[in-house]
Every structure is written in C-alpha cells, then in structure tokens.
Amino acid sequence: MNLIVSTRTESKHLRFEVDGRWQYGDALKLAYLIKAAQGRSSLDRFLVDFRRVSSAPGSDEKFMLCERLLRVFQPPVRIALVGDATLIDGDAIAVSAEAPRIAVFVRERDALAWLLA
C-alpha cells in the first residue's frame, strides 16, 4: 500500500489518519486494515481522515473506499470519512439494513457529530 495510516483509539471510536498519494488497490487494503483494527479493539465506529490523501496529477479517478467498506463490514458499523468528497466514491454508499452506515464529510466536526450520535 502506498499510503501511510496511523491509528488511534479515542473514547468511543477509532481514528485513522491517512496520508500520501493513493494508487489502485489501496482502498481494499485500507478497508481490511480497518477491519483488522476493529477485531483488536471491538469498537464499531470509525473516523477515517483523508484530508492528506491526493490522487495522481490529472487523474479524475475516485478512491473506491466506500464500495470496499460495504464489502468488508456489516451493521452496526458506522464509518465517517473526512476529506475531499471529489476523491471519495460517496455515490456507492448503500442505504439498507444489511449495510454499514457510511457518510462522507468535509469538516471533522460534522463527522464526529454524526458518528457519535
């Protein structure tokens, strides 16, 4: 994986700070990294900060993380993604009882309010 990911346990959720330039395949690896952290912590709420992630210059591809997270997690998991919404595949978010709750935010304060509600 081309990304640098730091993980921190906070009071009611896990925080993942992601840094670097993403490449094809990084989304699935990151989804499984988050899943492994869940297994170690037994928490079901995650904040993933993408504000320091960039794409290749001139690329209009999206970071397909939402699709990958939908494959890996099940309810009652809630995942707040913070970052540039144009880089994240927010249109892939499913709204159903069988899917984890995932939302994309530009501001961390909004993400935390949703995540911890």
N, C-alpha and C positions, 0 to 999 in steps of 0.2 A: 504494500500500500504506500502511496506517495504522500499521504497526509500524516501530520503529527497530531496525536489525540491525547489530551490529558483528561483524567477522570477525577472527580471529587465528589464525595458523599456529603450532601447537605442534610438539613433536618428531615425533610420528607421526600427528597428526590436525589437522583444522581445527575451531576452536571458533566457534560462532555464539551470540551473546548477544542475545536478542530482548526488546524492551521495548515496552509500550503495550497498547492495547485492540484486540483483533483484530476484524475485520469479515469478512463474506462475501467470498471471493475472495482473502484474504490467504494462505491455505495454498498455493494453486497458485503464487502469485508468489514465496513463500518457497522452495518446492521448486525452482523454476527459478533463484533466486538462489544456492542451494546448489549446483546443477548447474553454474552458470557459475563459481563459485569452484573447483569440482573441476577444471574444464578448465584453469584458470590454475595450479593447484598440483600436479596429478597425484596427489593423495592420495585414498584411498578409505575413510577413516574420519572420521566427523563426530560432534561433540558439539554438540547444539542445546539451549541453556539457555532454558527457558520460564518460569522462576520469577517473572519480572516481567511476564508477559502476563496480561491479565484479559479477561473477557468482559463484555458489556453487563449492567448490573444486572437481575436477574430472568430472565436468559436461561439455558436449560438445554441450549443447542446445544453441540456439541463442535467443537473446532478440527480439521478433517478433514485434518490433515497426513500421517498415516500412509498414507492412501489415495492422496494426491497423490505422496508419495515413492515408493510402489510403482509408480506410472505412469512416473516420471522416471528411476529408477535400476535397474541390473541388478547381479548379483553381480560381483565380490566385495565390494561396498559394504556397510559396517556403519555404522548410524546409531543413536546413543544420544540419546534425548530425555529431558531432565531437567525436571521440573515437576509441576504438579498433574495427576495422572492422570485426574481427572474432566473436565478440559478437552480431553484428547487422545483421539482415536479409536483407542485401543490394540486394540480388538476387530477392527479392519480389518487387522491385521498378518497377512500370509500367511507360512506356513512351507512353502517349497518351494525346490527347487534353482534355479529360474528367478527367484526374488525376492531383493531385497537383504535383509540381516538388519537388522531394526529392533526396538528394545526401548525401553520406557518405564520410567523410574526416578524415584524421589522424591529420592534422595540422589546427589549428584555423584560421590562416592567409588565407589559401586556401579557407576555408569555408566562411569566410567573403567576400572575393573577388567574389566568386560565388553568394553568397546570395544578395549582394548589386549591382551586375552588371545590 
